[in-house]
Amino acid sequence: MTDKAISPLRQRMIEDMTIRKFAPKTQHDYLQRVKNFAAYLGRSPDTANFEDLRRYQLHLAASGTGVPTLNQTISTLRFFFKVTLGRPDIVERTAFVHEPSKLPVVLSPEEVGACSMRHHRSNTRRR
């Protein structure tokens, strides 16, 4: 460990994640996301309210942040406010972003025939 001082709030969050057996990488990612939120706010994240959180989500969405990162950030901030701060009211109305599922590729009968002919030809050459 380093000699760098850790704030009581950061220490509390680390302890909360340790109790719940979060993997080291997850802990690192959660701490980084809370740090990014604090940088956006320009103050300690424990002073944030719902509108601050909502503005941060809008900021992330507007800056092109992908759906997985948006959802990971929401999960992180939910944990931070509910568990570490004991303030579930701040995040009770936050919602995850749902990404439309992609449809599977469906081949036409002609494409299926062409694929099976290529497959058949490549197998007959190997003999």
C-alpha positions as CSV (number, residue, x, y, z in Angstrom):
1,M,0.0,0.0,0.0
2,T,1.1,3.6,-0.4
3,D,1.7,6.2,2.2
4,K,-0.9,8.5,0.6
5,A,-3.7,9.4,3.0
6,I,-7.2,8.0,2.2
7,S,-10.2,10.0,3.0
8,P,-12.6,8.5,5.5
9,L,-15.3,8.4,2.8
10,R,-13.1,6.5,0.4
11,Q,-12.0,4.1,3.2
12,R,-15.6,3.5,4.1
13,M,-16.5,2.6,0.5
14,I,-13.5,0.3,0.2
15,E,-14.6,-1.5,3.4
16,D,-18.2,-1.8,2.1
17,M,-16.9,-3.4,-1.1
18,T,-14.5,-5.7,0.8
19,I,-17.3,-6.9,3.0
20,R,-19.2,-7.8,-0.1
21,K,-16.2,-9.6,-1.6
22,F,-16.0,-7.3,-4.7
23,A,-13.0,-8.3,-6.9
24,P,-10.0,-5.9,-6.9
25,K,-10.7,-4.7,-10.4
26,T,-14.4,-4.0,-9.5
27,Q,-13.3,-2.0,-6.5
28,H,-10.8,0.0,-8.6
29,D,-13.5,0.7,-11.2
30,Y,-16.1,1.7,-8.6
31,L,-13.6,4.1,-6.9
32,Q,-12.7,5.6,-10.3
33,R,-16.3,6.2,-11.2
34,V,-17.1,7.9,-7.9
35,K,-13.9,10.0,-8.4
36,N,-15.1,11.0,-11.9
37,F,-18.5,12.0,-10.5
38,A,-16.8,14.1,-7.8
39,A,-14.6,15.8,-10.5
40,Y,-17.8,16.6,-12.5
41,L,-19.5,18.0,-9.4
42,G,-16.4,20.0,-8.3
43,R,-17.0,18.9,-4.7
44,S,-17.3,15.9,-2.5
45,P,-19.8,13.3,-3.9
46,D,-21.5,12.9,-0.5
47,T,-22.9,16.4,-0.9
48,A,-24.8,15.5,-4.2
49,N,-28.5,15.4,-4.6
50,F,-30.8,13.7,-7.1
51,E,-30.5,16.6,-9.6
52,D,-26.7,16.4,-9.5
53,L,-26.9,12.8,-10.3
54,R,-29.4,13.4,-13.1
55,R,-27.2,16.1,-14.6
56,Y,-24.2,13.8,-14.5
57,Q,-26.2,11.1,-16.3
58,L,-27.2,13.6,-19.0
59,H,-23.6,14.8,-19.3
60,L,-22.4,11.2,-19.8
61,A,-25.1,10.5,-22.4
62,A,-24.4,13.7,-24.3
63,S,-20.6,13.0,-24.3
64,G,-21.2,9.8,-26.2
65,T,-20.6,7.4,-23.3
66,G,-21.7,3.9,-24.3
67,V,-24.6,2.0,-22.8
68,P,-22.5,-0.5,-20.8
69,T,-20.5,2.3,-19.2
70,L,-23.6,4.3,-18.4
71,N,-25.1,1.3,-16.7
72,Q,-21.9,0.5,-14.8
73,T,-21.8,4.1,-13.6
74,I,-25.4,3.9,-12.4
75,S,-24.6,0.7,-10.5
76,T,-21.6,2.3,-8.9
77,L,-23.5,5.4,-7.8
78,R,-26.4,3.3,-6.5
79,F,-23.9,1.3,-4.4
80,F,-22.2,4.5,-3.2
81,F,-25.4,6.3,-2.1
82,K,-27.3,3.2,-0.8
83,V,-24.6,1.3,0.9
84,T,-21.7,3.7,1.7
85,L,-23.8,6.8,2.5
86,G,-27.0,5.1,3.6
87,R,-29.0,7.5,1.4
88,P,-31.1,5.4,-1.0
89,D,-33.5,8.3,-1.7
90,I,-30.8,9.9,-4.0
91,V,-30.8,7.0,-6.4
92,E,-34.3,5.5,-6.1
93,R,-35.4,7.1,-9.4
94,T,-32.3,6.4,-11.4
95,A,-32.9,4.0,-14.2
96,F,-30.7,1.8,-16.3
97,V,-30.4,2.4,-20.0
98,H,-31.8,-0.4,-22.1
99,E,-30.1,-1.1,-25.4
100,P,-32.3,-2.7,-28.1
101,S,-31.2,-6.2,-28.7
102,K,-29.7,-7.0,-32.0
103,L,-31.6,-9.3,-34.3
104,P,-29.9,-12.5,-35.4
105,V,-28.6,-12.8,-39.0
106,V,-31.1,-14.8,-41.0
107,L,-30.0,-16.3,-44.3
108,S,-32.3,-16.5,-47.3
109,P,-32.8,-20.0,-48.8
110,E,-30.5,-19.0,-51.7
111,E,-27.7,-18.0,-49.2
112,V,-28.2,-21.3,-47.3
113,G,-27.8,-23.2,-50.5
114,A,-24.7,-21.3,-51.6
115,C,-23.1,-21.9,-48.2
116,S,-23.8,-25.6,-48.2
117,M,-22.5,-25.9,-51.7
118,R,-19.2,-24.2,-50.7
119,H,-19.0,-26.4,-47.6
120,H,-19.6,-29.5,-49.7
121,R,-16.9,-28.5,-52.3
122,S,-14.3,-27.8,-49.6
123,N,-15.0,-31.2,-48.0
124,T,-14.7,-33.1,-51.2
125,R,-11.3,-31.5,-52.0
126,R,-9.8,-32.7,-48.8
127,R,-10.4,-36.4,-49.6
